[in-house]
Amino acid sequence: MPDITPTLRLQHYDLPAMDKAHHLFTALLGALPLVSRTALPCLLNNLVMNVREHFDQEERFMLATQYAGYDAHRSQHQQLISLLTHYQHQLELGEDLDPLELHMQLCSWQDEHQQSWDDPLAHHLRHATCWKPASEVA
């Protein structure tokens, strides 16, 4: 079987919170090709909860450091959450989803997102000189 996305890798940004979240997401993605169709709704729910928590954290980091790409990056997050909740809705309606197809689509999204959005964010966070106190970031 050819590589789904040859450039997809377990990224390490030397930012513990971001690295931990990405590693967990990658582990959940890795379970998709192995999941039974009856367990798929549970795994998809775990993916949704994971990405919401991770995206909330990333967005707080962006706000706290006045990241210029906040709006566009947040939009990318919202698109994935919308896609995942659409899949949840399909399952609730009794439609059949192919876990391998879902895996390939999410791996492609993750690969593109890491390279285009998370790499620049990580660089910014490692070099940010101004972090607003949590009380200032709503």
C-alpha positions as CSV (number, residue, x, y, z in Angstrom):
1,M,0.0,0.0,0.0
2,P,1.5,3.4,-0.9
3,D,2.0,6.1,1.7
4,I,-1.2,8.0,2.3
5,T,0.7,11.3,2.7
6,P,4.5,10.8,2.3
7,T,5.3,13.9,4.3
8,L,3.1,13.1,7.3
9,R,5.2,12.7,10.3
10,L,4.9,12.7,14.1
11,Q,5.8,16.4,14.5
12,H,7.8,17.6,17.4
13,Y,7.8,21.3,18.0
14,D,9.7,21.4,21.4
15,L,6.5,22.9,22.8
16,P,5.2,20.3,25.3
17,A,1.5,21.2,25.2
18,M,1.4,21.3,21.4
19,D,3.5,18.2,21.0
20,K,1.3,16.2,23.4
21,A,-1.9,17.2,21.7
22,H,-0.5,16.4,18.2
23,H,0.8,13.0,19.4
24,L,-2.6,12.1,20.9
25,F,-4.4,13.2,17.7
26,T,-2.0,11.1,15.6
27,A,-2.6,8.1,17.9
28,L,-6.3,8.4,17.4
29,L,-5.9,8.7,13.7
30,G,-3.8,5.5,13.8
31,A,-6.7,3.7,15.3
32,L,-9.1,4.5,12.5
33,P,-8.0,1.8,10.0
34,L,-8.3,-0.8,12.8
35,V,-11.7,0.2,14.3
36,S,-14.8,-1.9,13.8
37,R,-17.8,-0.2,12.3
38,T,-19.6,-0.5,15.6
39,A,-16.8,1.2,17.5
40,L,-16.4,4.0,14.9
41,P,-18.9,6.4,16.6
42,C,-16.9,6.2,19.9
43,L,-13.6,6.8,18.2
44,L,-15.0,9.6,16.2
45,N,-16.4,11.2,19.3
46,N,-13.0,10.9,20.9
47,L,-11.5,12.6,17.9
48,V,-14.0,15.5,18.2
49,M,-13.4,16.0,21.9
50,N,-9.6,15.8,21.3
51,V,-9.5,18.4,18.5
52,R,-11.9,20.8,20.3
53,E,-9.6,20.7,23.4
54,H,-6.5,21.0,21.4
55,F,-7.8,23.8,19.1
56,D,-9.1,25.8,22.1
57,Q,-5.6,25.5,23.6
58,E,-3.8,26.6,20.4
59,E,-6.3,29.5,20.0
60,R,-5.6,30.7,23.6
61,F,-1.8,30.6,22.8
62,M,-2.4,32.6,19.6
63,L,-4.4,35.2,21.5
64,A,-1.9,35.4,24.4
65,T,0.9,36.1,22.0
66,Q,-1.0,38.3,19.6
67,Y,-0.4,35.9,16.7
68,A,-1.1,37.6,13.4
69,G,-2.5,34.5,11.7
70,Y,-5.1,33.9,14.4
71,D,-8.3,34.3,12.3
72,A,-7.1,32.2,9.4
73,H,-5.7,29.5,11.6
74,R,-8.9,29.4,13.7
75,S,-10.9,29.1,10.5
76,Q,-8.9,25.9,9.6
77,H,-9.8,24.5,13.0
78,Q,-13.5,25.3,12.6
79,Q,-13.5,23.6,9.2
80,L,-12.2,20.3,10.7
81,I,-14.6,20.4,13.6
82,S,-17.4,21.0,11.1
83,L,-16.3,18.0,9.0
84,L,-16.0,15.7,12.0
85,T,-19.4,16.7,13.4
86,H,-20.9,16.1,9.9
87,Y,-19.5,12.6,10.0
88,Q,-21.0,12.1,13.5
89,H,-24.3,13.2,12.1
90,Q,-24.1,10.8,9.2
91,L,-23.4,8.0,11.7
92,E,-26.4,9.1,13.8
93,L,-28.6,8.8,10.7
94,G,-27.4,5.3,10.2
95,E,-25.2,6.0,7.2
96,D,-22.2,3.8,6.7
97,L,-18.7,5.5,6.8
98,D,-15.6,3.8,5.7
99,P,-12.9,4.1,8.5
100,L,-10.1,3.8,6.0
101,E,-11.5,6.5,3.8
102,L,-11.9,8.7,6.9
103,H,-8.4,7.9,8.0
104,M,-6.9,8.9,4.6
105,Q,-8.9,12.2,4.5
106,L,-7.9,13.2,8.1
107,C,-4.2,12.2,7.6
108,S,-4.2,14.5,4.5
109,W,-5.8,17.3,6.5
110,Q,-3.3,16.8,9.3
111,D,-0.3,16.8,7.0
112,E,-1.4,20.0,5.2
113,H,-2.4,21.7,8.5
114,Q,0.9,20.9,10.2
115,Q,3.0,22.2,7.3
116,S,1.0,25.3,6.5
117,W,-0.4,26.3,9.9
118,D,1.2,24.6,12.9
119,D,4.8,25.0,11.8
120,P,4.6,28.8,11.5
121,L,2.6,28.9,14.8
122,A,5.2,26.9,16.6
123,H,7.9,29.1,15.3
124,H,6.0,32.1,16.5
125,L,5.3,30.6,20.0
126,R,9.0,29.6,20.5
127,H,10.0,33.2,19.8
128,A,7.1,35.2,21.2
129,T,8.4,37.8,23.7
130,C,4.9,38.9,24.9
131,W,2.4,36.5,26.5
132,K,-0.6,38.2,27.9
133,P,-1.8,37.0,31.3
134,A,-4.6,34.4,31.2
135,S,-7.0,36.9,32.6
136,E,-6.6,39.1,29.6
137,V,-7.2,36.3,27.1
138,A,-10.9,35.4,27.0
